[in-house]
Amino acid sequence: MGKFVITKRKNNEFQFNLKAGNGQTILASEGYKAKSSCENGIESVRRNSQDDSKFDRKESSNGKPYFNLKATNGQIIGTSEMYESVASRDNGIESVKKNAPDATVDDQTV
């Protein structure tokens, strides 16, 4: 089962990573000034990860596939790692869809 891990950056912003059952990070958030905003981001991932149209499939400047997960308002709520192939990226999207809805939250800032 997946889990959201909340951590604090050096600049005191909160962020979350969605990790798959094997511990691999499959989605990383932006930085948030308030923990409550970070927690709202997690809830947004839970909701939006079930809508395939919210996944923006991209290619980086060096040709590596990746994806962004967007909220209803179009804001990016999470970004994937860079993948070696389109198939690997698409597997990452499926992993987010599978893991996000029931993922536990591991708050490492307390």
N, C-alpha and C positions, 0 to 999 in steps of 0.2 A: 504494500500500500504506500502511496505517496505521502509527502508531507511538505508543508510550507515552513521554511526556517526564517525567522525574523532575526536580523542582526543590525548592529549599528556601525556605520562607517566612521572613518577617522574624523570627518567633518561633522559628526554627531547626527547625520541623517539616518533614518531607518530605511531598511530595504528588506525585501523577501526574495528567497529563491524557492522555486518549486522543485522538489527532488523526487525522482521516481523511486520505486521500491528498492532498486539496487544502489541507491545513494547518489546517482548521477543527477546533476542539475540540468533540468530541461527547460526552465524559464527563469529569467532574472528580472527584477523590477527596477524602476528608477529609484532615486533617493527621495525620501519624504521627510519633511521637517517635523511632523508629528506622528507618533505611533498610531494614533487613531486613523490617520490618513493611510498609513501602511496597511492596517487591518481592513480598511475599506477597499484597498487595492486587491487584497486577497479575495474578498467577497466578489469583487468584479471579475476576477479570474474564474472563480467557481461558476458564475452565471454565464459569462461570455464564451468560455471554453467549449460550450456545448453547441455553439453556432459556427459552423464551418466558415461562413462569410466573414467572421471577425478575425480570421487568420490571414495576415497579409504576407504572402510568400514573396521573398525578395532574393536578390543576389548582391553580394558585396562588391566593392570595386576590384577586389582580386579574384572575383568569379566564384566565391564560395556561397552556396545557398544558406539562407537563414529565414526566420520568420519573426514577425511582430504579432502580438495579440492586442487587438484594439477594443476599447469600450464602445458602447452605443454612440457616444458623442465623438468618436473618432480618435480619441487620445490613446496613445500606446500605453498599455498597462504591463507589458512584459515583452522581453526579447530573448530569443534563443541563442545558443552558441552558433558558431560557424560550422557547417557540415561539409563533408567531402563530396556528397552527392545529393541530388534532388530526392532520391529514394530515402536517404537517411534523414533529410529534413522532414519529409512527409511522415516518416516513422516517429519523429520527434513531436509533430503535431498530434498524431494519434495518441502518443503517450501523455501529452497534456490533457487531451479530451478524457482519457481513461483515469488519470490520477487526480486531477484537480477537484472534481465534485466532492469526494469523500476524504480528501487529504486532511490529516491532522495538522495542528499548528504547534510548532516548536519555537517558543519565544526565548531566544538566547540573550535578551537584553535585561532580564530581571535578575 
